[in-house]
Amino acid sequence: MPTNITINGITGVSPFDVYVCDQTNTVCVFINTFTSGEIPTTFEIPEILSSLERFNVKTSDKNGRETNNLLVV
């Protein structure tokens, strides 16, 4: 069964690039670019990372400010 992630809010300057990574940020998969008006949004974990139980959701805003959020499934 696929794992979905919902982003309810992002701080920074829109637009935002969203990535899902392994816990160490070694493997990152670009998900999409979202604007503030598209949040909240839900997306599926990419298949290459679907066997993991811990993910980093990495965001980068218009100014290049990055944030990482560790999720445990």
N, C-alpha and C positions, 0 to 999 in steps of 0.2 A: 504494500500500500504506500503510495507517495506521501512524502512529508511536505506540508505547506507551511510557509512562514508569512505572517502578517506584520507589516510595518504600520504602526499607528501614528508615528510622528518622527520627524527628522529635524534636528536643529542645524542651522547654517543658512547659506544663501542658495536658493534654487537656481538651476536644476541640480539634481543629485544623481551621481552614478552609484549603482548598488551592485555589490559583488557578494558571493557566498564563497567562503574559503574553509580549508581545513583548520584545525585548531592553531597551527603554527603559521598560517598564511603562506604556506609553500605552494599549495594548489588553490588558485582563485578562479572562479568562473563569473564573468560579467553577466548580470541579470538584465538590467535595463537602465535607462535614464528616466527619472521621474521628476515632475515639477511639484511644487507644494500642493497644487490643486488635485493631483493624482494620489495623494496620501489621505487616508489609509489605502494600502494596496496589499494584495496577497499573491504569492508566487510559489512555485514548486521547487524543491531542492533539485538541482541538476543530478542526473543519474550517476555521473562520475563520483559524486560525494554522498550518494544515498545510503551507503552502508555505514556511514559514520554516525556517532551518537552526539558529537560535539562539533559545532560549527561557529565560525566567526562570520557575522554579517558586517561587511565593511562598506562604509559610505564615503563618498568624496563630494564635497559641495563645489559650487562654481569657483570659489577661491582656492580650491585644492586642499581644504581642511579635511582630514580623514578622521573617521571614528571607527572603532571596532567594538562589536558587542558579541560576547560569547553566549551561545545558546546551547543548552543541553536538552536532548530529546529523549 
